[in-house]
Amino acid sequence: MASLDDKSIQNLVKKMQKQAKPRNLEAKTYDATAPKRVTDAQDEERERMFKEMKRREF
């Protein structure tokens, strides 16, 4: 690839800045008074348990 001059580098930087940024993986909270969600080992176990319960029929 040929060497890039300053102007083409600036154009590439601007183009990269306009690209979509990755989404935030944390859930959005719209209520400032709502408690913050904490993830821990129990939360992961709880998720797994509820997924298993959904698969079973009662």
Residue frames as a rotation matrix with the C-alpha (Angstrom) as fourth column:
MET 1
0.585 0.811 0.000 0.00
0.811 -0.585 0.000 0.00
0.000 0.000 -1.000 0.00
ALA 2
-0.070 -0.596 0.800 1.32
0.516 -0.708 -0.483 3.42
0.854 0.379 0.357 -0.87
SER 3
-0.716 -0.233 -0.658 2.19
0.695 -0.326 -0.641 5.78
-0.065 -0.916 0.396 1.94
LEU 4
0.322 0.929 0.182 -0.63
0.901 -0.360 0.243 8.06
0.292 0.086 -0.953 2.99
ASP 5
-0.608 -0.478 0.634 -0.28
0.283 -0.876 -0.390 11.80
0.742 -0.057 0.668 3.23
ASP 6
-0.974 0.140 -0.176 -1.66
0.129 -0.292 -0.948 13.82
-0.184 -0.946 0.266 6.15
LYS 7
-0.524 0.825 -0.212 -4.86
-0.850 -0.523 0.066 14.81
-0.056 0.215 0.975 4.37
SER 8
-0.082 0.506 -0.858 -5.86
-0.443 0.753 0.486 11.22
0.893 0.420 0.163 3.56
ILE 9
-0.720 -0.200 -0.664 -5.04
0.465 0.572 -0.676 10.14
0.515 -0.796 -0.319 7.13
GLN 10
-0.906 0.423 -0.030 -7.27
-0.283 -0.656 -0.700 12.92
-0.316 -0.625 0.714 8.49
ASN 11
-0.241 0.847 -0.475 -10.08
-0.903 -0.015 0.430 11.79
0.357 0.532 0.768 6.17
LEU 12
-0.265 0.090 -0.960 -9.73
0.050 0.996 0.080 8.20
0.963 -0.027 -0.268 7.37
VAL 13
-0.939 -0.092 -0.331 -9.83
0.333 0.003 -0.943 9.32
0.088 -0.996 0.028 11.01
LYS 14
-0.660 0.748 -0.070 -13.01
-0.713 -0.653 -0.255 11.31
-0.236 -0.119 0.964 10.39
LYS 15
-0.121 0.602 -0.789 -14.57
-0.671 0.536 0.512 8.34
0.731 0.592 0.339 8.59
MET 16
-0.531 -0.155 -0.833 -13.74
0.354 0.852 -0.384 5.99
0.770 -0.499 -0.397 11.48
GLN 17
-0.984 0.162 -0.075 -15.22
-0.005 -0.444 -0.896 8.43
-0.179 -0.881 0.438 14.02
LYS 18
-0.419 0.876 -0.238 -18.52
-0.907 -0.391 0.159 8.51
0.046 0.283 0.958 12.13
GLN 19
-0.459 0.229 -0.859 -18.88
-0.161 0.929 0.333 4.71
0.874 0.291 -0.389 12.21
ALA 20
0.589 0.796 0.140 -21.30
-0.345 0.092 0.934 3.24
0.730 -0.599 0.329 14.70
LYS 21
-0.452 -0.694 0.560 -19.94
-0.807 0.051 -0.588 2.73
0.380 -0.718 -0.583 18.17
PRO 22
-0.667 0.208 -0.716 -20.54
0.256 0.966 0.041 -0.57
0.700 -0.156 -0.697 20.00
ARG 23
0.303 0.888 0.346 -23.68
-0.216 -0.290 0.932 -0.67
0.928 -0.357 0.104 22.09
ASN 24
-0.490 -0.373 0.788 -23.47
-0.829 -0.082 -0.554 -0.52
0.271 -0.924 -0.269 25.83
LEU 25
-0.558 0.223 -0.799 -24.13
0.060 0.972 0.229 -4.00
0.828 0.079 -0.556 27.19
GLU 26
-0.912 0.255 -0.320 -25.57
0.334 0.012 -0.942 -2.74
-0.237 -0.967 -0.097 30.46
ALA 27
-0.093 0.966 0.243 -29.30
0.972 0.035 0.231 -2.22
0.215 0.258 -0.942 30.64
LYS 28
-0.691 -0.065 0.720 -30.47
0.091 -0.996 -0.003 1.35
0.718 0.063 0.694 30.42
THR 29
-0.356 0.616 -0.703 -32.34
0.915 0.077 -0.396 2.74
-0.190 -0.784 -0.591 33.38
TYR 30
-0.340 0.338 0.877 -34.81
0.448 -0.762 0.467 5.47
0.827 0.552 0.108 32.70
ASP 31
0.802 0.588 0.106 -35.77
0.137 -0.354 0.925 5.98
0.582 -0.727 -0.364 36.32
ALA 32
-0.079 -0.908 0.412 -33.06
-0.358 -0.360 -0.861 7.73
0.930 -0.216 -0.297 38.33
THR 33
0.042 0.155 0.987 -34.60
-0.997 -0.051 0.050 6.46
0.058 -0.987 0.153 41.58
ALA 34
0.894 0.280 -0.349 -34.46
-0.303 0.953 -0.011 2.80
0.329 0.115 0.937 40.54
PRO 35
0.555 -0.731 0.396 -31.78
-0.355 0.223 0.908 0.76
-0.752 -0.645 -0.135 42.29
LYS 36
0.013 -0.664 -0.748 -28.71
-1.000 0.002 -0.020 -0.15
0.015 0.748 -0.664 40.25
ARG 37
0.929 0.315 -0.192 -28.60
-0.332 0.941 -0.066 -3.73
0.160 0.125 0.979 39.01
VAL 38
0.033 -0.927 0.373 -25.77
-0.937 0.101 0.334 -5.78
-0.348 -0.360 -0.866 40.48
THR 39
0.698 0.111 -0.708 -24.49
-0.451 0.836 -0.313 -8.90
0.557 0.538 0.633 38.77
ASP 40
-0.112 -0.724 0.681 -22.78
-0.967 0.236 0.092 -11.56
-0.227 -0.649 -0.727 40.83
ALA 41
-0.930 -0.301 -0.211 -22.35
-0.341 0.920 0.194 -15.34
0.136 0.253 -0.958 40.92
GLN 42
-0.599 0.776 0.197 -25.84
0.265 0.424 -0.866 -15.80
-0.756 -0.466 -0.460 42.38
ASP 43
0.113 0.641 -0.759 -27.34
-0.596 -0.568 -0.568 -13.78
-0.795 0.517 0.318 39.55
GLU 44
-0.445 -0.349 -0.825 -25.68
-0.882 0.329 0.337 -16.01
0.154 0.878 -0.454 36.95
GLU 45
-0.993 0.101 0.066 -26.93
0.078 0.954 -0.290 -19.13
-0.092 -0.283 -0.955 38.75
ARG 46
-0.297 0.938 -0.179 -30.43
0.010 -0.185 -0.983 -17.63
-0.955 -0.293 0.045 38.94
GLU 47
-0.026 0.223 -0.974 -30.41
-0.923 -0.380 -0.062 -16.91
-0.384 0.897 0.216 35.19
ARG 48
-0.779 -0.351 -0.520 -29.38
-0.542 0.793 0.277 -20.48
0.315 0.497 -0.808 34.41
MET 49
-0.859 0.490 0.148 -32.05
0.240 0.642 -0.728 -21.89
-0.452 -0.590 -0.669 36.73
PHE 50
-0.044 0.905 -0.424 -34.85
-0.280 -0.419 -0.864 -19.81
-0.959 0.080 0.272 35.19
LYS 51
-0.243 -0.095 -0.965 -33.78
-0.970 0.000 0.244 -20.75
-0.023 0.996 -0.092 31.67
GLU 52
-0.968 -0.125 -0.217 -33.95
-0.126 0.992 -0.009 -24.41
0.216 0.019 -0.976 32.68
MET 53
-0.598 0.801 0.000 -37.39
0.195 0.146 -0.970 -23.89
-0.777 -0.580 -0.243 34.27
LYS 54
-0.063 0.565 -0.823 -38.71
-0.770 -0.552 -0.320 -22.30
-0.635 0.613 0.470 31.06
ARG 55
-0.605 -0.241 -0.759 -37.75
-0.733 0.542 0.412 -25.42
0.312 0.805 -0.505 29.10
ARG 56
-0.969 0.221 -0.106 -39.64
0.245 0.893 -0.379 -27.74
0.011 -0.393 -0.919 31.43
GLU 57
-0.306 0.938 0.163 -43.40
-0.271 -0.250 0.929 -28.15
0.913 0.240 0.331 31.49
PHE 58
-0.978 0.033 0.208 -45.25
-0.200 0.151 -0.968 -28.07
-0.063 -0.988 -0.141 34.76
